[in-house]
Amino acid sequence: MKIFIYILMAFAIVVVAYNLTVLNFDSLLVGDSSVALIGILAAGCVIVLLGILLTSKAIERKAKS
């Protein structure tokens, strides 16, 4: 499970990096830039949620022992 979470986090980082290349800083809310901005925000949420999941799993392991 831990490896799968790290793979998903790496995928989310790749998505953020790709969307940063698509992003047009002159007009953030027009055309493809808005889609890229939404993708960056969604991938950021995924990274945060998976980090919380990893932390909760580590706490659960320590509570059992």
N, C-alpha and C positions, 0 to 999 in steps of 0.2 A: 504494500500500500504506500509506503514511504517513497519508494522509487517512482511509482506512478504519479504521486503528487509533485515530485521534483520535475518529472517529464512535462506535466501540465504547466508548471510554472515556467519552464524553459520555453515552451510553446507560446505562452502568453507574452514573454519578453520578446520573442521573435515577431509576434503580431504587433507589439508596440513599436519595435524598430521599423518594420515595414510601413506602418501607418505614419510614422514620422517622416518618411521619405515622400509620402503622398501629400502630406500637409502643406498647404500654401499659406504662409504666415501673413501675406498681404490681405487675404480675404478668408478668414477662418470659417465663416458660416455660409459659404457659397459653394455649391457643387460637391466635388469629391472631397473637399476639405472638411465639410461637415460630417461626411461618412467616416473619414479618417479620425476626426476628433471623437466621434462616438465610439469608434473601435478602440482608441487609446484609453478612453474612460472605462469601457467594458473590460478590457484586458487588465487595467489597473485594479479594478474591483476583483477580478479573478485572482490576481496575485495576493491581494490583501486577504481574501477569504481562504485561500489555500494556506497562507501563513497562519491564520487563526486555527485552521484545522490541524496543522502540524503541531502547533503549541498545545492544543487540547489533547491530542494523542500523546504527547510527551508527558503532560500532567496526569493523564489516565494511567500510563505505564508506571509512573512514580508512585501513584496512589495505591496501585495493586501490590507493590513490593514493600 
